[in-house]
């Protein structure tokens, strides 16, 4: 998946044959500042032709693009480190798989540095759980921050998938039934940055706009109109 090449570990000619990734997978890529273009590249592989609104793959394209760009933007905005992304789709089981990892601060350290008093002494897996709560962000709690990971996890769930988040010494798995499984790395091991690995069913990505709206509704992120309008004859 391009790991050796990105790390400059390859010496001389490759001893193996590379598979054609077209329509199957996106080799490991470094996350650049052109996040939208990165989202386009990965979505085009997972959902060929989906950039056309009337194409049957349009919903799948939008789902992949949304998840990749949200997670990639998190790397830029919160991790303070370099990030990488890879993706794969398999028709045999009907799943899309996306993984994003960075070598930044990690979620527990980011939240502790944001001034949350509760984040100072809680286990890493509890900090990851709190990062899934809407508007909890390493930048504090401005109204427009801290919803990307929340909505992404909820959308994955609505598409019959699951999300794994590993950071520091903790792990959290968000299942397709809203279940949350927390754990620790064995033997005191730690991952200093953040790893997000997710999967979802291709068949559940149609009508992505409706799923995004539903996710916002479930997380109480829809704006409520406070003023009523009365039309007079």
LUMLO-108349 format. One record per residue: residue in one letter; x negated, y negated, z negated of N, C-alpha, C in turn. Coordinates in steps of 0.2 Angstrom, whole numbers, plus 5000, padded with zeros to 4 digits. Atoms other than C-alpha are relative to their C-alpha. Example, Ala and Ser with C-alpha at 12.3 -4.5 7.8 and 13.67 -1.06 7.14 Angstrom:
% residues 2
a499650065000493850224961499649945000
s500450065001493250054964500449954997
This chain:
% residues 233
x499650065000500050005000499649945000
x500450064999498549885003499649984994
x500350025006497849884986499250005001
x500750004999496049924991499849945004
x500250064996496049795004500049944997
x499950075004496749654993499449994995
x500550015005495449694980499350015003
x500650004996494049704993499650064997
x500449945002493549884988499950045006
x500149954994493549955005499349985003
x500650004997491849985012499950045007
x500149974994491550015030500750025003
x499449984997492850105041500450044995
x499549965005494450175032499950085002
x500049934999494350365030500750035001
x499349984999496250375031500449965005
x499650044995497650325043500549974997
x499450045003498850195039500650015004
x499449994997500650225042500349935002
x499650064997501750105052500549984995
x499650025005502650005039500749985002
x499450034997504049945051500650034997
x499349975002505749965043499950054994
x500049965005505050065029499749974993
x500350035006503949965017499649945002
x500550065000502949805014499450014996
x500649995003501149835010499949944994
x500150055005500549744994499849935003
x500250074998500449554997499949964994
x500050055006499849414986500549955001
x499550055000501149294982499749935001
x500350074998500749124990500549954998
x499550055001501648954988500650005005
x499550004995502648985003500550064999
x499549955002503949094994500550025004
x499449994996505349075006499750055006
x500349964995504249145020499950074998
x500149935003503749295009500650035000
x499449975000505549325006500350025007
x499849984994505949325024499650065003
x500449954998504549445028500350074997
x499849945004505149575015500750025002
x499349984998506949555019500150025007
x500049984993506649575038499850075000
x500249935000505749745034500650044997
x499549965004507149805022500650005004
x499350004997508649745032499949975007
x500150034993508149725051500649975003
x499450044997509249595060500449974995
x499550025005510049545043500049925000
x500050075000509549365046500649975004
x499450024996511049355058500650014996
x499450005004512549315048500550065001
x499549954998513649435058499750075000
x500349935000512349585057500250044994
x499849965006512849735046499550004995
x500550005005511249715037500049934996
x500050065003511649535032500049994992
x500050005007512049565014499450034997
x500749975002510549685012499449955000
x500550054999509449545019500049954994
x499950055005510149415007499850024993
x500249985007509949524992499350014999
x500750005000508149564996499749944999
x500350074999507749385000500149974993
x499950035006508549324984499650034994
x500449965006507649454972499349985001
x500750024999505949424980499949934998
x500150075001506049234980500149984992
x499950025007506749224962499450034996
x500649975004505349344955499449975002
x500750034998503949264965500049934997
x500050065003504549094959499850004993
x500149995007504449154941499250004999
x500850005001502549194944499749935000
x500350074999502249014950500249964994
x499850055005503248934936499850024993
x500049985007502949034921499350044998
x500649955002501449164922499349965000
x500750035000499949044926499550055002
x500549954998499149184935500250025007
x499949974993499049274952500550055000
x499549944999500449384958500050035006
x500049964994500749524970500750035000
x499449974999502249604978500050055005
x500049944995502649764987500850025000
x499349985000504349834993500050065005
x499949944997504949995000500850025001
x499349984999506650065007500050075003
x500049934997507050245010500750025001
x499349984997508550305020500250064997
x499849945003508550475012500450004994
x499750005006509050424995500449935000
x499650064999509750255001499849944995
x500250055005508750144988499549955003
x500550054999507749984990499650004993
x500450015006506249964978499549945001
x500450065000505349804974499650004994
x500550015006503849774962499649945001
x500450065001503049614957499650004994
x500450005006501649604945499549945001
x500450065000500549454940499550024994
x500550005005498949434929500049944995
x499950075004499649284919500050024993
x500050005007500049254901500450064997
x499649955002501449384900500649964996
x499450035003503249354893499949984993
x500050025008502949364874499549944999
x500550065001501449234875500349945003
x499750054997502449124887500649974995
x499550025005503949114875499849974994
x500350025006502849094860499749935001
x500350074999502048944868500549955002
x499550054998503648864873500349974994
x499750035006504048824855500650034997
x499549965003505348954851499750034993
x500249985007505148984832500150084999
x499849935000505949164834499550045004
x500449964996504649214847499350014997
x500650005003503149194835499850074998
x500249945004503249364826500450065002
x499649944998504449474836499650055004
x500449954995503849634845500149985007
x500050024993503449614863500650025004
x499449984996504949714869500649964998
x499450045002506149604859499949935004
x500150064996505349454868500250015007
x499849994993505649534885500850005000
x499350005001507449564879500349935000
x499850075000507649384875499949965007
x500150034994506949334892500650015005
x499449984995508449414900500649964998
x499450045002509649294891500049945004
x499950064996510249154901499749944997
x500350075002509248984899499550014995
x500649995005507849064888499450005005
x500550014996506349004897499349984997
x500750025003504448974894500049925000
x500050075000504848794898500549974995
x499550035004506048774884500750025002
x499349994998507948764887500349955004
x499750044995508248644901500650045003
x499449964997509948684909499950035006
x500149964993509248734926499450055000
x500649955001507848854919500350064996
x499949945004507849024912500650045003
x499449964997509249104924499850045005
x500249964994508249184938499950074998
x500149935002507749344928500750024998
x499449985002509449344920500550025006
x499549984994510449344937499750055004
x500349954997509149454945500250074997
x499849935004509449594932500750015001
x499249984999511349574933500250025007
x499949994993511349574952499850085001
x500349934999510249734952500550054997
x499549965003511549814940500650015004
x499450004996512949764951499950045006
x500149964994512149854966499850074998
x500149935002511950014956499350024999
x500749995001510149994952499849994993
x500350015007508949974937499449955001
x500650045000507549854932499650024994
x500549995005505949894922499649935000
x500450065001505049744914499550024995
x500549985005503349774906499649944999
x500450065002502349634897499750014993
x500349995007501149634883499950074998
x500049935002501349794874500750035000
x499349975000503249814877500350015007
x499749984994504349884890500849994999
x499350005000506249854894500350035006
x499649974994507349954906500749984999
x499350024999508949874911500450055005
x499749954995510050014918500649985004
x499550024996511450014930500750004996
x499450005004512750034916499949944994
x500150065004512149874907499650034993
x500449975005511149994895499349965000
x500650035001509549924888499550044996
x500549965004508050034883499449974999
x500650035002506649964874499450054998
x500549955002504950044871499349965000
x500750035001503050014868499550045004
x500549964996501550064878499650054994
x500349965005500650214869499349984998
x500750015003499050204859499849935000
x500250075001499150014857499849975007
x500150034994498949984876500449945002
x499650064999499449824883499949985008
x500150034994499749744900500149924999
x500050085002499249554899500549965004
x499550044996500349494913500750034999
x499349975000502149544918500050045006
x499949964995502649684929500850015000
x499349994999504449694936500150055006
x499949954994504949844946500850025000
x499349994999506749864952500250045006
x499749964994507849974963500749985000
x499350014999509549954970500350045006
x499749964995510750044982500149965006
x499950044994510749985000500749995001
x499350004998512550025002500449954995
x499650045005513049914987499849935001
x500350074999512149754994500549965005
x499650034996513549715006500449954996
x499650055004514549555001499549974995
x500450025005513049494992500249934996
x499850075003513749314989500550014995
x499549985005515249394980499650034993
x500449975005513949494969499749944996
x500450055003512949334965500549964996
x499550045004514549244960500350044994
x499849955006515049394949499550004995
x500650005005513349394941500049934996
x499950075003513549204937500650004995
x499450005004515249234930499950044993
x500249965005514649374919499549974995
x500550035004513249274912500249934998
x499850065002514349124909499649945003
x500450054996513449014922500449965005
x499650044995514848954932500249934997
x499850075003515248764930500850004999
x499350015001516948734923500249935001
x499850074998517948584929500449984994
x499750035006518448474914500649965001
x499550044999519548364923500650035005
x499549974995521248414931500249945004
x499750054995521948324946500750015002
x499349994998523748294949500249955006
x499850034994524448244966500749974999
x499450045000525848114966500349995006
x499750014993527148114980500049925002
